[in-house]
Amino acid sequence: MKPLPDSLRYAFLDPKKFLPMVIVSNLDQDQDEKLLKLHGDNKETIGWTTGDINGIHPTIVSQRIHLEGNARPYQYLQRRLNLTLQEVVMKEELK
């Protein structure tokens, strides 16, 4: 499993550590138990992967990008914003 920030941690619904959940790390013991019990009681409705959801065929929730035969995937380099736009973005993030 991938590392998480300090504000998050993994919790498991079963003792074999098979069904992981990401929860906040500052919950007290009582809140943690209530959250795990709630999710444990309703784990059939939550679904962990698209294969775990009964009644929905995986082709419905799958997405494919059809490319031409000679097309190659390309990842563009990240661009920098000018200082004026950086200030606007920072103000929007703080809202």
C-alpha positions as CSV (number, residue, x, y, z in Angstrom):
1,M,0.0,0.0,0.0
2,K,1.2,3.5,-0.7
3,P,2.4,5.8,2.1
4,L,-0.1,8.3,3.5
5,P,0.3,11.8,4.9
6,D,0.4,12.1,8.7
7,S,-3.3,13.2,8.8
8,L,-4.5,9.9,7.3
9,R,-4.0,6.2,8.2
10,Y,-5.2,2.8,7.1
11,A,-7.9,0.9,9.0
12,F,-9.1,-2.6,8.1
13,L,-12.6,-4.0,8.4
14,D,-11.4,-7.6,9.0
15,P,-8.7,-9.1,11.2
16,K,-6.8,-10.5,8.2
17,K,-6.2,-6.9,7.0
18,F,-7.9,-7.6,3.7
19,L,-10.4,-4.7,3.3
20,P,-8.4,-1.4,3.8
21,M,-10.0,2.0,4.4
22,V,-8.3,5.3,4.5
23,I,-9.4,7.3,7.6
24,V,-8.2,10.4,9.4
25,S,-5.7,9.7,12.1
26,N,-7.0,12.0,14.8
27,L,-10.1,9.9,15.6
28,D,-10.4,8.7,19.2
29,Q,-10.9,5.0,19.9
30,D,-14.7,5.3,20.2
31,Q,-15.1,7.2,16.9
32,D,-12.8,4.7,15.2
33,E,-14.8,1.7,16.4
34,K,-18.1,3.3,15.3
35,L,-16.8,4.2,11.9
36,L,-15.4,0.7,11.3
37,K,-18.7,-0.9,12.5
38,L,-20.8,1.4,10.2
39,H,-18.7,0.5,7.2
40,G,-18.5,-3.2,8.2
41,D,-22.3,-3.4,8.4
42,N,-22.7,-1.8,5.0
43,K,-19.7,-3.2,3.1
44,E,-21.9,-4.9,0.6
45,T,-23.3,-1.6,-0.6
46,I,-20.0,0.3,-0.6
47,G,-18.0,-2.0,-3.0
48,W,-14.2,-2.0,-3.0
49,T,-13.6,-2.4,-6.7
50,T,-15.8,-2.4,-9.7
51,G,-15.7,-6.2,-9.6
52,D,-17.1,-6.2,-6.1
53,I,-20.3,-4.3,-7.1
54,N,-23.0,-6.9,-7.8
55,G,-25.3,-6.3,-10.7
56,I,-23.1,-3.9,-12.7
57,H,-21.1,-5.3,-15.6
58,P,-17.5,-4.0,-15.6
59,T,-17.9,-2.8,-19.2
60,I,-20.4,-0.2,-18.0
61,V,-18.0,1.5,-15.6
62,S,-14.9,1.0,-17.7
63,Q,-13.6,3.7,-20.0
64,R,-11.5,3.2,-23.1
65,I,-9.7,5.8,-25.2
66,H,-9.6,4.6,-28.8
67,L,-6.5,5.7,-30.6
68,E,-5.5,5.4,-34.2
69,G,-3.1,2.6,-35.0
70,N,0.0,4.8,-35.3
71,A,-0.8,7.1,-32.3
72,R,1.5,7.2,-29.4
73,P,0.5,8.5,-25.9
74,Y,2.3,11.6,-24.9
75,Q,2.5,13.4,-21.5
76,Y,3.0,17.2,-21.8
77,L,5.4,18.9,-19.5
78,Q,4.0,21.0,-16.7
79,R,3.9,24.7,-17.4
80,R,4.5,27.5,-15.0
81,L,2.0,30.3,-14.4
82,N,3.1,33.9,-14.5
83,L,3.2,35.7,-11.2
84,T,-0.2,37.4,-11.6
85,L,-2.0,34.2,-12.3
86,Q,-0.1,32.4,-9.4
87,E,-1.5,35.0,-7.0
88,V,-5.1,34.5,-8.3
89,V,-4.8,30.7,-8.0
90,M,-3.4,31.0,-4.5
91,K,-6.3,33.2,-3.4
92,E,-8.8,30.7,-4.9
93,E,-7.2,27.8,-3.1
94,L,-7.5,29.7,0.2
95,K,-11.2,30.2,-0.2
